[in-house]
Amino acid sequence: MDYREPESLNESRAPDVQETLSSPARSSFYELLLSKYVGVWLWSAIFGVVSGVLFTLITFRSYDSKWRAFTLLAALLTGIGGVAAISSLLSLYRGLRYFLIPHFILNEKPDPVMFASSLRAAVLGLILASCARLLISLSELIISSLSGGGF
């Protein structure tokens, strides 16, 4: 038994394959595919970083009574950073609910401008939460250096 196709079929398929490889439709297909997954990748990366920053904000250190001002500053910065991180997560949820799920699961045409604005808001919240965490770390470093001990 010979399982090879007749040569006339192979020759008739060769130009179609060649045209497909060099056609503009193929490059636009890859651009569409890449644009879909870049959005998902950005959303996932921002979600992971925001979750990490939020996790680092959930620490508490007790200091001596002479460092109460720094403790209050750290508590204030923790509150600001926590609110910023939560608002960032809510922006990511909005992008998930109104863009990613309709686009990938429901095969609808959602608004990409809304998705971009939700990612922008999430990144802004991430920047604010990260700045708050940096200031908390600096205040802890100051307390540690002034008290002459480690953490």
N, C-alpha and C positions, 0 to 999 in steps of 0.2 A: 504494500500500500504506500502510495506517495502522498504526503501531506502538503507538499508545496503548491502554491497557487500557480495557475498558468501564467506564462510570461506576459501575455497581453494585459492581464489585470495589473501586474506590477508596473508595467510601463504607463498605464493610464493613471495610476496613483502617484507616481513620482512627481509630476508637475504640481499636483495639489499640495503635496507635502512641502515642496520648495516654495510655493506661493504663500503657504501658511507661515513658514518660518520668517519670511521677509515682509509680511504684510503689516500695514499700520494698525490693523485691528488687533494683531497679536501684541504689539507694544502697548496699545491702549488697554488691553486686557491686563497686562502686567502692571501698568500704572494704576489701574483701578484696584487690583489685588493688593498692591503695595500700599495704596492710600487707605484701604480698609484696615489693614493690619498695623499700619503706623499709628492710627488713632487708638486702636486697642492697646498697642504697646505703650504709648504715651500715658493712657489712662491707668494702665497697670503699674507703670513705674511711679507715677505720681502717688497712686494709692499706697504702694509699698513704702515710699519715703515718708509720707504723711503718717502712716501707721507707726513707723519706727520713731519719728519725732514725738508723736503722742505717747508712745510707750516710755520714752526717756523722760518725759515730763511727769510721769507718775512715780516720782521718787520723793522721799521726804527724809531730811536730815535734821536732827535736833542739835542745836548749838547751845553754848553756855549763855547765861542771861546777859552778859555784856555784849553779845552779838545779836540781840533781838531785832535791831534795825535791819540787819542783813537778812534775817529770817523773814521779816515782814516784806522786804523787797523781793526775796525769792518766792514768797507766797503770791505776791501781786503778779510777778512775771509768770509764774506757773499758771495763774488764772488767765492772764492775757494769752499766753501760748496755747493753753487748752481750748479757749474759745476760738482762737484762730485755726487750730487743727480740726476742731469739730466742724467749723464752718467750711473748711476745705473738704472734709469728708462729705458734707451735705452737698456741696457743689459737684463732687464726683458722683454722688448718688443721682443728682439731677441729670448729669450727662449719661449715666448708665440707663436711667429710666426712660428718658426722652430721646436718646439717640442710639446707643449701642444695642439695646434690646430690640427696638423696632427695626433697626437696620439689619441686624444679623439673624434674629429669630423670626420676626414677623414679616420680613422682606418688604418693609414699607420704605418710603423715601422721607426720612426725618430731615430736620433743618440742621445743616452743618454749622451755621453761624451760631446757633444756640450751643452746640457742642463745644465750639471754640471758646465761647464766652464762659462756659462752665469750667473748661480747663484753665482759662486765664484766672478765674476766681479761685480755683483750687491751688494754683501755683502762688498766687498772692497770699493766701492763707498759710501755705507752706513756708513762704519766706518770713512772714511775721512770726510764726511758731518757732522757726529755726533761730531767728534773732532773739526771741525771748529765751530760748534754751541756751544760746550762747551767753547772754547776759547772766543767766543763772549760774552757768559754769564759771564765769569770771568772778561773780560774787563769792562763790565757794572757794575759788582759788585765793581771793583776797583774805577771806576768813582763815583759810588754812595757813597762809603765809604770816598773817599777823598773830595768830595764836601759837605759832612755832611748832605745830604738829601736822600730822597727815590727816587724811579723812578718816 
